[in-house]
Structure formats: C-alpha cells, structure tokens
Amino acid sequence: INDAMRARELCPQAVVPYVIMASAYNAISNRAEARHNLDISLIMDPSNKEVVELKRELVQTELDQAVGLFNEGRFDEALLALEDIQRIDDFNYLVYETRAMVLDKMGTGKDKEPLILSNLNAAIRLAPQQATYAYNLRAKLAFRNGGLSNSLNELTRSIELSPTNKCTYDAYVLRCAVYASQSNYIATINDAVRAKELCPQ
C-alpha cells in the first residue's frame, strides 16, 4: 500500500496504483478504502482489464458479506449491502436473486410480493441459465397464491437447469407438494426419491 501511494504521487493519472491499493485493502478487509479506490479506478479506466477483474473480486467479496448478514438474520443490513453492490454492478443477477431471498425471508407479506417478483424477474432476465433459485422462489410465490400450473412450470425449469445439484433439492420437494395437490402421486414419489438422493441426510 505504501509503495502504491508513492507511485500514485509520482503519476496521479495512472490507474494501476489505485487497483493495487484497492486489492490490498480488500485483502485486509478494509472495505471502505477498497471501495474508494475501486470507485476511482472505475472513473479513470472502466474497461481496463485489471479494473474489471478488481471489480469482480470486490463484488464477490461484498456479495459473500451480504449473504453472511442474511444468514445471521441481519436482513436490513443485508439489503443495504446489496444496494451498495448494485451501485457498481447493476448487471449481476446474484444481487437481485439475493435481495428477493432476503425480502421473502423477512416475511414482508403480500404487499411486498411485487418487489420480490421484480427482483426475481431481473435475475432471470440477466442470467436465465444460472438463476435457479430465482425460478424456485417464483414457484414458491405462485404456489402460495394457488397458481399450481405456474409453480410447476417454474420448478421444472429450475430442475432442468441443474437436475443433480444439491441446491435443486428444494425444487424437488416443492414440486412433490404441487404434484400431491394435483393427486399425481406417481410423480410425487419420483420427485421424493430424487430429493432423497440429493440429500440423503
């Protein structure tokens, strides 16, 4: 950091010292200084390969932090963290998917469902082949509101994208409930077997 500061003093128009400082501050968990130097780097040369990689690195770190806050039940803080991430990475589907997850967990009621759906739709629009949780949560909302057909379509899409991933366990379990409500017990049993295979414990 000290040498990067000196390099910056010698050549204040160069982006590299800011990239180095941001990466170093991120490594020692000084998020404020890491973000400050990233912001300057993005202003100076947003298409620079090192700046792009630095942005990816910091966004991932901050997303991990937001998920950690969510897991600790610190929902308001998680939402603020996601809002801050979106300021520098408006096209990251995980920002929207995670925000929807937080809002749903907060138990915000039907008045917040449009906001949850808006975030889920954004996640799917940005990453239709990756946002499996977004399909799952859209299915969950549809199931709550009696939209069994929509719920089934969403779950099937999620399972098709990642049929053997452990994260798909929830999709199989919820699809069991949908099939059971339709008296389709063969399909219910088949999905229960698949869920058991994914999570035998």
C-alpha positions in Angstrom: 0.0 0.0 0.0 2.8 2.4 0.9 4.6 1.9 -2.4 1.3 2.2 -4.3 0.7 5.5 -2.6 4.1 6.7 -3.7 3.6 5.6 -7.2 0.3 7.4 -7.3 2.0 10.6 -6.1 4.5 10.3 -8.9 1.9 9.6 -11.6 -1.6 10.6 -10.4 -3.2 9.8 -13.8 -2.1 6.1 -13.7 -4.9 3.7 -12.7 -2.6 0.8 -11.6 -1.7 2.3 -8.1 -5.4 2.6 -7.3 -6.0 -1.0 -8.5 -3.2 -2.2 -6.3 -4.4 -0.3 -3.3 -8.0 -1.5 -3.7 -6.9 -5.1 -3.9 -4.6 -4.8 -0.9 -7.2 -3.1 1.2 -9.7 -5.8 0.2 -7.2 -8.4 1.3 -7.0 -6.9 4.8 -10.8 -6.4 5.0 -10.7 -2.6 4.8 -13.9 -2.5 2.7 -14.3 1.3 2.7 -10.8 2.0 1.3 -11.1 -0.9 -1.1 -14.3 0.5 -2.5 -12.9 4.1 -2.5 -10.0 3.1 -4.7 -12.2 0.9 -6.9 -14.5 3.8 -7.5 -11.6 6.0 -8.6 -10.4 3.2 -10.9 -13.8 2.8 -12.5 -13.9 6.5 -13.2 -10.4 6.6 -14.6 -10.5 3.5 -16.9 -13.6 1.3 -16.5 -12.7 -1.0 -19.4 -9.1 -1.7 -18.1 -8.7 -5.5 -17.7 -7.2 -5.1 -14.2 -10.0 -2.8 -13.2 -12.7 -5.2 -14.5 -11.0 -8.1 -12.5 -10.8 -5.9 -9.4 -14.5 -5.1 -9.7 -15.4 -8.8 -10.0 -13.2 -9.6 -6.9 -14.7 -6.9 -4.7 -18.3 -7.5 -5.8 -17.8 -11.2 -4.9 -16.4 -10.3 -1.5 -19.3 -7.9 -0.8 -21.9 -10.5 -2.0 -20.4 -13.0 0.4 -20.7 -10.5 3.1 -24.3 -9.7 2.3 -25.1 -13.5 2.3 -23.4 -13.7 5.7 -25.6 -10.9 7.0 -28.6 -12.7 5.7 -27.6 -16.0 7.3 -27.2 -14.1 10.6 -30.7 -12.7 10.4 -29.5 -9.2 9.8 -31.9 -8.6 7.0 -31.9 -4.8 6.9 -28.1 -4.7 6.8 -28.1 -7.3 4.0 -30.4 -5.1 1.9 -28.2 -2.1 2.4 -25.1 -4.1 1.4 -26.9 -5.3 -1.8 -28.0 -1.8 -2.6 -24.3 -0.7 -2.3 -23.2 -3.6 -4.6 -25.8 -2.7 -7.2 -24.3 0.8 -7.4 -21.2 -0.6 -9.1 -22.6 -3.8 -10.6 -26.1 -3.3 -11.8 -26.0 -6.4 -14.1 -25.1 -9.0 -11.5 -28.0 -11.4 -11.2 -27.0 -12.5 -7.8 -27.7 -9.0 -6.4 -31.4 -9.3 -7.4 -31.7 -13.0 -6.6 -30.2 -12.5 -3.1 -32.4 -9.4 -2.5 -35.5 -11.4 -3.3 -34.4 -14.1 -1.0 -33.9 -11.6 1.9 -37.2 -9.9 1.3 -39.0 -13.2 1.3 -37.3 -14.4 4.5 -38.3 -11.1 6.2 -41.9 -12.2 5.9 -43.0 -8.9 4.4 -46.4 -10.1 3.3 -48.3 -9.8 0.0 -47.7 -6.1 -0.3 -44.0 -6.8 -0.9 -44.6 -9.7 -3.4 -44.4 -7.3 -6.4 -41.0 -6.1 -5.3 -39.8 -9.7 -4.7 -41.1 -10.7 -8.2 -39.5 -7.7 -9.8 -36.1 -8.8 -8.4 -36.6 -12.4 -9.4 -37.6 -11.4 -12.9 -34.5 -9.2 -13.2 -32.2 -12.1 -12.0 -33.7 -14.4 -14.6 -33.5 -11.8 -17.4 -29.8 -11.3 -16.6 -28.9 -15.0 -16.2 -31.6 -17.3 -17.4 -29.3 -20.3 -17.3 -28.0 -19.7 -13.8 -30.7 -18.2 -11.7 -32.1 -21.5 -10.4 -33.0 -20.1 -7.0 -35.0 -17.3 -8.7 -37.1 -19.9 -10.5 -37.6 -21.8 -7.2 -38.7 -18.7 -5.4 -41.1 -17.6 -8.2 -42.6 -21.1 -7.9 -42.9 -20.8 -4.2 -44.8 -17.5 -4.6 -47.1 -19.0 -7.2 -47.8 -22.0 -5.0 -48.7 -19.7 -2.1 -51.2 -17.9 -4.3 -52.8 -21.1 -5.7 -51.0 -20.9 -9.1 -50.2 -24.5 -9.3 -49.6 -24.6 -13.0 -47.2 -21.7 -12.9 -45.4 -23.1 -9.9 -45.0 -26.4 -11.7 -43.5 -24.7 -14.8 -41.0 -22.7 -12.7 -39.9 -25.7 -10.7 -39.5 -27.9 -13.8 -37.4 -25.1 -15.4 -35.1 -25.0 -12.3 -34.7 -28.7 -12.2 -33.9 -28.9 -15.9 -31.1 -26.4 -15.5 -29.5 -28.2 -12.6 -31.0 -31.7 -12.0 -28.3 -33.1 -9.8 -27.2 -30.1 -7.9 -27.8 -30.3 -4.2 -29.4 -26.8 -4.4 -32.1 -28.4 -6.5 -33.3 -30.4 -3.5 -35.8 -27.6 -2.5 -37.2 -27.6 -6.1 -37.9 -31.4 -6.0 -39.5 -31.1 -2.5 -41.8 -28.2 -3.6 -42.7 -30.0 -6.8 -43.7 -33.0 -4.7 -46.2 -30.8 -2.9 -47.5 -29.5 -6.2 -47.9 -33.0 -7.7 -49.6 -34.2 -4.5 -52.1 -31.3 -4.6 -52.9 -32.5 -8.1 -53.3 -36.1 -6.9 -50.4 -37.1 -9.2 -48.9 -39.5 -6.6 -46.5 -41.3 -9.0 -44.8 -38.0 -9.9 -44.8 -37.1 -6.2 -43.0 -40.3 -5.3 -40.5 -39.9 -8.2 -39.5 -36.4 -7.1 -39.3 -37.5 -3.4 -36.8 -40.2 -4.5 -34.7 -37.7 -6.4 -34.7 -35.3 -3.4 -33.6 -38.2 -1.1 -30.8 -39.0 -3.5 -29.6 -35.4 -3.4 -29.8 -35.0 0.3 -29.9 -38.5 2.0 -29.4 -37.0 5.5 
